[in-house]
Structures are given as structure tokens and as C-alpha cells.
Amino acid sequence: LGLVWVKNPELMLNEASQKLIKDALNDDDVEGMVRVQMLTAFVEILLAHEKGFQSKTELESKTTLSQRIQGDKDVGSGMIGGITQLITDDILQLLFDKQKQVRNTSIVLLGIMVRNGLCNP
């Protein structure tokens, strides 16, 4: 899912996707590896957009003022940021999961979110 959501972040706004995310993170019947995969998908998404932002920043240093005034047309980053903020409480709960890998992946995701300003330290 991470690769699909990186290319088409608007799919994350789909009601079915929202339910899938919530169920994967909250349902007690879901295996730990499913949670790890969901968290890893968000890690991959945020890292991909972070890398894209860095390359855009480098490119902007070479552009003219009139080109920069046109603004950023990438709304995907905003969507992803908004969705990760919506599930921050769920991610915080996973810090206390029984499985070590779920806890570790949650910490990695929260670290990326803090670095990108998506949640408070």
C-alpha cells in the first residue's frame, strides 16, 4: 500500500482506505505484522515526500523569483501530513503494544513525524 499511496496520496482520503488504516492500527484481532506493515507504509510515504521536498528545495535555489511565486502544486504532502496527524493517537497507543517490532516501528514513524513537524516532540 505504501507504494500506491506515495504515487496517489488522494487514495488515502478514500473512506475504505481510512477504515483500513484505523482497523489495522486499532483492531485487537489484527496480527502484529499487519500493524508493522501499515506503520512501515507510512514511514515509506513520509520518507518519499521528505526526499521529494529536499530535491524541490535544491531545485528552487536555481529557479527565478517568478517561478517560485507560482507556488507549490504538490498537495500530496499536505494530505499525507493531515492523515498522519489524524492517526497520531493510534500510533502513540502502539508504543505500548506487546510486540517489540510494532513498538520499534512506531518509534521510527514518530521520529519522522517530529522531524517533519507533524507532531509535537
Buried (B, 14 or more C-beta within 10 A) or exposed (E): BBEEBBEEBEEBEEEEBBEBBEEBBBEEEEEBEBBBBBBBBBBBBBBBBBEBBEEEEEEEEEEEEEEEEEEEEEEBBEBBBEBBEEBBEBBEEBEEBEBEBBBBBBBBBBEBBEEBEBBEE
